[in-house]
């Protein structure tokens, strides 16, 4: 069993009789029919299709007011409350930041954990479970970060910048974060166009390195071309955001790929299905 208290995560509650329809019309994922013990991964986008903040949505079973809980980056919780309130208009919803009352813990390599609100991480089975409760405990978060990074799973704010990345670039389309069969939501036209035209050239990739860990945000270079940026890393593994066309050129030329001056190897994450340079 492994678990870690995610101290950089917060919780926002969206409650009220219009909570489901309100969220359904705003976020990239579908909240319709979401059952207790289930969660969806999604995001709120700008009208131009860039990620404002990503989160997990789960029913607020047992929480006063009910509705839904959003497991979000804690630093962005207050801003998310403001942005959702901007879209509230006449919707009968209440929006509250409960980060001072509820904590988030990640649990993996075990059967169903106990806790107030428990759900499987919807992005990938190997990520395990998330627990939202009032007094959850766990080991240092670096333990979880190393697990996530080894799987090639990106984290917003570290592996891509909020306000600057499209869902496809952050591989939300690969990690069950976009419902392509739902109705309109903020930024939907841009996301649908990228999906149908296959125009996403920049993607999250896995990185391995043998020397010191490259600095967060270090440029990844092959020859005289910048391929992208190194995100987070631990124990010889990392996550990066790169241009696949330039990566293909580096593969074809045999150029060494460097991040922060260190030679690195770039591979496609095991769970990814997006086109890869050299694949048929």
C-alpha positions in Angstrom: 0.0 0.0 0.0 1.2 3.5 -0.8 -0.5 6.8 0.1 0.4 10.5 0.1 -1.4 13.6 1.4 -1.6 16.0 -1.5 -1.1 19.3 0.3 -1.2 21.3 -2.9 -4.8 20.2 -3.6 -8.0 21.9 -2.5 -11.7 21.3 -2.8 -14.5 23.4 -4.2 -18.1 22.6 -3.8 -20.8 23.3 -6.4 -24.2 22.7 -4.9 -27.9 23.6 -5.5 -30.7 22.2 -7.7 -29.0 23.4 -10.9 -25.5 22.2 -10.0 -25.4 19.3 -12.6 -26.8 21.3 -15.5 -24.6 24.3 -14.6 -21.4 22.3 -14.7 -22.5 20.3 -17.7 -22.6 23.5 -19.7 -19.2 24.7 -18.6 -16.6 22.0 -18.3 -14.9 19.6 -20.8 -16.2 16.4 -19.2 -19.7 15.1 -18.6 -21.2 15.1 -15.1 -24.5 13.6 -16.1 -25.2 10.4 -14.3 -22.2 10.7 -12.1 -22.7 8.2 -9.2 -21.4 8.2 -5.7 -17.9 6.8 -5.6 -17.3 7.8 -9.2 -15.3 10.8 -10.6 -14.6 12.4 -13.9 -11.5 14.3 -15.0 -12.1 17.6 -16.7 -11.3 21.3 -17.0 -12.7 24.8 -17.4 -11.4 26.4 -20.5 -11.1 30.0 -21.9 -13.4 30.8 -24.8 -10.3 30.3 -26.9 -9.9 26.7 -25.7 -7.0 27.1 -23.3 -7.0 25.3 -19.9 -7.9 27.7 -17.0 -7.8 24.9 -14.4 -8.3 21.1 -14.5 -9.9 19.1 -11.7 -11.8 15.9 -10.7 -15.5 16.1 -10.2 -17.3 13.7 -7.8 -20.7 13.8 -6.0 -20.5 15.5 -2.6 -22.2 12.6 -0.9 -22.4 13.2 2.9 -21.3 16.8 2.6 -23.7 19.5 3.7 -25.4 21.0 0.7 -24.6 18.0 -1.5 -24.0 18.7 -5.2 -20.4 18.1 -6.4 -16.9 18.4 -5.1 -14.1 19.6 -7.4 -10.6 18.3 -6.4 -8.5 21.2 -7.7 -5.0 22.8 -7.3 -5.4 24.6 -4.0 -3.8 27.8 -5.2 -6.4 28.1 -8.0 -9.4 27.3 -5.8 -10.4 30.9 -5.1 -9.9 31.9 -8.7 -12.1 29.0 -9.8 -14.8 30.1 -7.4 -14.7 33.6 -9.0 -14.8 32.3 -12.5 -17.7 29.8 -11.9 -19.5 32.6 -10.1 -19.1 34.8 -13.2 -21.0 32.1 -15.2 -23.6 31.6 -12.5 -26.1 34.2 -13.8 -29.6 32.9 -12.8 -28.5 29.3 -12.1 -29.6 28.1 -8.7 -26.2 27.1 -7.4 -23.9 27.9 -4.5 -20.1 27.8 -5.0 -17.8 27.5 -2.0 -14.0 26.9 -1.5 -13.8 24.1 1.2 -10.0 23.8 1.1 -9.7 24.8 4.8 -12.1 21.9 5.7 -11.3 19.1 3.3 -8.1 17.5 2.3 -7.1 15.2 -0.6 -5.0 12.0 -0.4 -3.7 9.7 -3.2 -3.7 6.0 -2.5 -2.3 3.3 -4.9 -1.1 -0.3 -5.0 -4.0 -1.5 -2.8 -7.7 -2.4 -2.9 -10.4 0.2 -2.2 -9.3 2.5 0.6 -11.5 3.7 3.4 -12.4 7.4 3.7 -15.2 10.0 3.6 -15.3 10.3 -0.2 -13.3 7.8 -2.3 -13.0 7.4 -6.1 -10.7 5.8 -8.6 -8.4 8.3 -10.4 -10.2 8.4 -13.8 -7.1 9.2 -15.8 -5.3 5.8 -15.5 -5.8 2.7 -13.4 -2.2 2.6 -12.1 -2.8 6.0 -10.4 -5.0 4.3 -7.9 -7.5 6.1 -5.7 -8.2 9.6 -4.4 -9.7 10.2 -1.0 -11.4 13.5 0.1 -11.9 13.9 3.8 -11.5 16.1 6.8 -8.4 14.7 8.4 -6.7 12.4 5.8 -3.1 11.6 6.4 -0.3 10.2 4.3 3.4 10.2 3.4 5.3 13.1 1.8 3.8 14.2 -1.5 7.1 13.6 -3.3 6.3 9.9 -3.1 3.2 10.4 -5.1 4.9 12.8 -7.6 7.5 10.1 -8.4 4.7 7.6 -9.0 2.9 10.0 -11.3 6.0 11.0 -13.2 7.1 7.4 -13.7 3.7 6.8 -15.4 4.2 9.8 -17.7 1.1 11.6 -16.3 1.3 15.4 -16.5 0.4 17.9 -13.8 -1.0 21.3 -14.6 1.3 24.2 -13.5 4.3 22.0 -13.6 4.3 20.1 -17.0 2.2 22.7 -18.8 1.1 26.2 -18.1 -2.4 27.1 -17.1 -3.9 29.6 -19.5 -1.4 28.6 -22.3 -2.2 24.9 -23.1 -5.0 23.3 -25.0 -6.5 20.1 -23.7 -4.9 18.0 -26.5 -1.5 19.4 -25.6 -2.0 18.4 -22.0 -3.2 15.0 -23.3 -6.6 15.4 -21.6 -8.1 13.7 -24.7 -5.9 10.7 -23.8 -6.7 10.7 -20.1 -10.5 10.8 -20.3 -10.7 14.5 -19.6 -12.8 15.5 -22.6 -16.3 14.2 -23.5 -16.4 14.6 -27.3 -20.1 13.4 -27.4 -21.5 16.0 -25.1 -23.1 19.3 -25.9 -21.6 22.7 -25.9 -19.3 24.0 -23.1 -16.8 26.9 -22.9 -14.1 26.5 -25.5 -15.8 23.4 -27.1 -15.5 24.6 -30.7 -11.7 24.9 -30.6 -11.3 21.5 -28.9 -13.6 19.8 -31.4 -11.8 21.3 -34.3 -8.4 20.1 -33.0 -9.9 16.6 -32.5 -11.4 16.3 -35.9 -8.5 17.9 -37.8 -5.8 16.2 -35.8 -3.9 19.4 -35.5 -2.3 18.9 -32.1 1.4 19.0 -32.8 2.6 19.6 -29.2 2.1 16.7 -26.7 3.1 15.5 -23.3 5.9 12.8 -23.5 7.9 10.7 -21.1 11.6 11.5 -20.5 14.4 9.5 -18.9 17.8 10.9 -17.9 20.9 9.4 -16.3 22.6 12.4 -14.8 21.2 15.2 -12.6 17.5 16.1 -13.0 17.0 18.9 -15.5 15.6 22.1 -14.0 11.8 22.5 -14.2 11.1 24.5 -17.3 14.5 23.7 -18.9 14.4 23.9 -22.8 14.7 20.5 -24.6 17.0 21.0 -27.5 18.2 18.9 -30.5 20.8 20.6 -32.7 19.8 24.2 -33.0 16.1 23.6 -32.5 14.0 23.8 -29.3 11.7 20.8 -29.1 9.8 21.9 -26.0 10.2 22.2 -22.2 11.0 19.8 -19.4 8.4 19.7 -16.7 8.7 17.7 -13.5 11.1 14.9 -12.8 12.1 12.3 -10.2 14.3 9.2 -9.9 15.5 9.4 -13.5 12.1 9.9 -15.1 10.4 13.1 -16.2 7.5 14.6 -18.1 7.9 17.1 -20.9 5.9 19.1 -23.4 7.4 18.8 -26.9 6.6 19.4 -30.6 6.3 16.0 -32.2 7.3 17.2 -35.6 10.6 18.6 -34.3 11.1 15.4 -32.2 10.6 13.4 -35.4 13.3 15.5 -37.1 15.7 14.8 -34.2 15.0 11.1 -34.4 15.6 11.1 -38.2 18.9 13.1 -37.9 20.2 11.1 -34.9 20.8 14.4 -33.0 21.4 14.1 -29.3 18.4 15.5 -27.3 19.4 17.7 -24.4 17.5 19.1 -21.4 19.4 21.6 -19.3 22.6 20.4 -20.9 21.9 16.7 -20.0 21.3 14.0 -22.6 17.7 12.7 -22.3 15.7 10.0 -24.0 12.1 10.8 -25.0 9.4 8.1 -25.4 5.7 7.8 -25.8 3.9 7.1 -22.6 2.6 3.5 -22.4 -1.1 4.7 -22.2 -0.9 7.2 -25.1 -2.5 6.6 -28.5 -1.6 9.8 -30.3 0.5 9.5 -33.5 4.2 9.1 -32.8 7.1 10.0 -35.0 8.1 6.9 -37.0 5.0 4.9 -36.3 2.9 3.7 -39.2 
